[in-house]
Amino acid sequence: MLFGGCLFFVRALIDGFAKAVWMLIVGRMLLGFGVGFANQSVPLYLSEMAPYRYRGALNIGFQLSITICILIANVLNYFFAKIKGRWGWRLSLGGAMVPALIITVGSLLLPDTPNSMIERGPTEEAKTKLKKIRGVDEVNEEFKDLVAASDASKLVDHPWTNLLQRKYRPHLTMAILIPFFQQLTVINVIMFYAPVLFNTIGFRDDASLMSAVITVVAACIGAKFGTSGNPGQLPQWHAIVVVLFICVYVAGFAWSWEPLGWLVPSEIFPLEIRSAAQSVNVSVNMIFTFAVAQVFLSMLCHLKFGLFLFFALFVLLMSIFMYYFLPETRRRAYR
């Protein structure tokens, strides 16, 4: 988390004072690495700190916080875009130094997890920390489970190599397929290209930009700002129906694949391969985020509405796969 926060800060500094395109590219690359570090560490930290009964809720809170911050960022961008003199985009990109600084300083103040303390040796301190976190004195059973898992993990010298062992292949399969399928829901593409998509169905620039701020009220925004461009090709009520379907789509993702795509992988990996497997999970997520974003517009131009039928097929396939092969983790101890 500390390294991710530092990368966020450096990226915001570079982009805020950028004088050339290459500086923006470098900043964007640093942002990607920072997101990778944060997405690898935060779900694991939350899962290791939370009581198993509330682990799911806290991990969902992680994704909820991301969504809320995306909303705040889009609201700020909406107003920054109205600033004249080319200062708007600098404030938008450079202003990210504030949350980056919060992440960096906050990571220094966070306590170590009992798992990590046991791994390093001070077991009595770890037990004291576990009592403090849980708020009760009776933690012997959970502590024994953590020590047993730690002892098993110490027998593993090369977690990356062990990922390829037969007994860990189901875990590796999930570490690859869960983020793969998550990105094939194309949720990030909808978020990336929301203004473009709303423009294509006839909304004016103001309406399309505000629709990217909060998709839930996009239909109301469309009704308020109206349509333009080629209204003869797509009647206004057709456009509003499309926006409503986008709202349903985003809402469906928000209570399913959005939080669970991070929660489930962090729960199903044994301690001895947990860090390596979560790194694979995040890497696959980032790779396919990039790949889908790069090909989406070209595919949209060639396939038109057929593109969404193409991705709908993947949603069907992944639903069938997860129904039959993904283990249930609800109310199970975390080891």
N, C-alpha and C positions, 0 to 999 in steps of 0.2 A: 504493500500500500504506500509505503514511504517513497519507493522508487517511482511508482506510478504518479504520485502527487508531484514529485520533482519534475518528471517529464511533462506533466500538464502545465506546470508553471513556466518552464523553459519554452514550451510550444506557444503559450499565450504571449510571452514576451517577444518572441521572434515574429509571430504573425501581427501583433499589435503595432510593431515598428517596421514592418516589411517595406522594403524599397524595390523589390523585384519579385517576379513570379516564383523563382526558385526558392526564395525564403518561405513563401506560403506552402510550397510543396514539402520542404523540410519540416515545417511546423506541423503539417498534416500527418507526416510519417511519425513524428514524435507523439502526436496525439494517439495514433493507432497503437503504438507500443505501450503508451500509458494506459489506455483502455484495456489492453491485454493483461497487463500486470494487475490492474484493479479488479477485473472480472475473474481473474484466477484466484486472488487472495481473499476478497471480501466474502463470497459465498462460503468458502471453507472456514473463515474466521467465525462467521455467524453460526454455521452448523456446529462447530466445536464448542462455542460458548453457550448456545441455547439449550434448555431442557428439551428432551425429545418430544414432549407433548406440544411445545410451542415453536419447535424448530421450523415447521412449515410456514407458520404465520410470520415469523421474523424474516425468513428468506423471501417471502412474498413482499414483505415490507421493503426489502432491498430493491426489488424491481419497481414497486410502487413509488419509491423515492426517485428512482431514475426517471419514471414517467412524469412525475410532478416537476422535476427539474427541467425536463425537455419542454414542458409546457411553459415554465417561467422563461426559459431561454428563447422560445419562439415569440412570446409576448414582447420581450425586450428587443428581439430582432425586428419585430413589426414596427416598433417606434424608432429604433435606430435607423431603419431604412428611410425614414422621413427626414433625417438630418442632412442638411445640405453641406457642400464643401468636402465631400468624400471622407468625412470623419465617422460616419455611421458604421461602416464595416470595421474600422479600426477599433472603435469602442466595443463592437460586438465580439471581435476575436480577442482583443487585449483584455477585456473585462473578465475573461475566464481566469485571470490571475487570482482573483478573489477566492473562488471556490477551490482552486488549486492550492492556494496557501492554507485554506482550512483543512484540506485533506492531508497535506504534508505535516502540519503541526498536530492535527488530530491523531495521526498514526503514531506519533511519538508519545502521546498520552494514553493510548489504549493499553490495557493490561495484556500480558501473555495468556494464551489459552492453557488450560490444564494439560492438554495433550502435548503441547510443545514443551512445557516445563518438565513433564515426565520424560520426554525424549532426551532432554539435556541433562537429566539426573536428579535434581532436587525434588524427590517425591513427596517429602513432608510439606514443602512449600506449595507443591501442586495440590495436595489434599486440602491445605488451608485455603488456597485460592478457590478450589471447587466449592468448599463450604460457603465461602463469601458470595460466590456467584449464585449458588442455588438458594442461599438464605436459610439453610437448615444444617444441622450438625450430622444428621444421618446420611452419609454419602458413601458408605463403605462398599456397597454393592456396585455402584457406578464406578467408583475409583478402582476397584479390582478389575472391572472390565477394561478400563483405560490402560491399566498397567499391563494386563495380558495382551492387549492389542499392541502396546508399545514394544513389549518383549518380542512379539512376532515380527514386528516391523524391523527390529534391529538385526534379525537374521537375514534380512534382504540387503545385499551389498549394492546391487545395481537395479533400482526400481524401473528404469527405462527398459532394461533388458527383460526383466521379469514380466513386463506388460505383455510380452509375446508368448509367455508360457501358456500351456493349455488351460490351466485353471483360471487364468485371468482373461482369457479371450472373450467371454461374455461381457466383462466390464469394459474391455477395449472396444468391443463392438458398439456398446451403448455410448461410450465416450465419443465415438465418431458419428454414429447415426442420429443421435438426439440433436446436436447442433446442426448437422446436415439438413435434417428434416425441418428444424426450426427456421432456417434461412429460406427453405423452399416454400414456406408460407408467404414469402415476399413481403413481410411486414416492414422491413427496413426500407425496401424500395418504395412502398407506399408513403413512408415518412420522408424519405429523401426527395421524392419527386411529386409530393402532394401539390405544390403550386402548378407544376406542369400538367398533372392529371386534371386538376380543376380547370385549368385554362382550356384543355382539349374538349371539355364538355360544355364550355361556353361562359364560364364565370370571368368577370373582369379581373385585372391584376390585383386590385384591393381585396376582392372577395376570395381569390385563390390563395393569397398570402395569409389572410386571416383564417381561412379554412385549415391551413397547415398548423395554425396555433392550437386549435382544439377541434378535432374532427367531429366530436359529439354534437356541436351546434352548427355544423357546416350547412345544414339545410336552411336554418334560420338566416344565416349569413347570406346564402344565395338568394333567398327571398327578399332580403333587405337591399342588397347591392344590385340585384338583377343580373342579366346575362347580356353578352355582346359577342361580337366576332361573327359567328355563323349560326344565328338562332334558327334559321330555316332548316339546318341539318339536324339539330337536336332541340326539340321544344323544351321550354323551361321546366315543365313538370317532369319530363324525362330526366333532365339533369338533376333535379331534386331527388328523384327515385334512386339514381346512381349514387348520389351522396349518402342517402339513407342506408343503402347496402354497404357502402364503405364504413359507415358508422357501426353497423352490425358486425362487420368483419373485424374491425379494430377492437370492439368490445369483446367478441369471442376470443380473440387472441389474448386479450389482457387478462382474462381469468383462466387461461389454460396454458398455452405454450410459452407465453411471456415469462411468468414466474417459474413454472415447472421445468423449463428448459435449463435453468440454472440450479434449481433446488434438487431435482432428482439426481443429476450426475454427482453432486457433492455428497449425496447420501449413500450411494451404492458402491463406492470404492472403499476397499479395506485400507487401513491406515498405512500399510507398507507400500502401497502404490498410489495413495491418494493424491499427493502433490503432482506426480508425473501424469496421472490420468486426467486430472483437472486441467493441466497444461495442454494436453491433447485436445480436450473438450473446447477450451477457449481458442486454441489455434485453428481448429476446424471451423469454429463459428466465425472467426475473423476472415479466414480465407474465403469462405463461401459468401460472407457479406460482401466482400470485395468483388468476387466473381459475378454474383447475381446483379450487383449494382452496375457493373461494367457492360453486361450484355443486355440488360433490361430494355433500354430505349431502342436498341437495334431490333430486338425481337418484337417489341411493341409496334414498330413501323412495319414489319413484315407480316406479323401474325394478327395484328389488330386485337379484337376481343378474344380470338383463339388463344392468345398467350395466357389469359387467366384460366381458360379451360385446361390448358397444359399444366399449370401449377395446381389447379384443383384436383387433377389426377394424383399428383404427389401427396396432397393433403389426405386423400382417400387411402392411398397406400400406407402412409405413415400411421394413420389412425388404426388400420388393421394390424400393422406390425406391433405397435405399442400395446394394443389390447391383448395380444396373444403372448408377447415376449417380455414386456417390461414388468419387473417385480414390484409388488406393492411395498412402500416404505412407511406408510402411515403408522404411527404409534409403535415404531420399532426402535430399539436402542441404537445409538450411534456409536460405532467402534472404529 
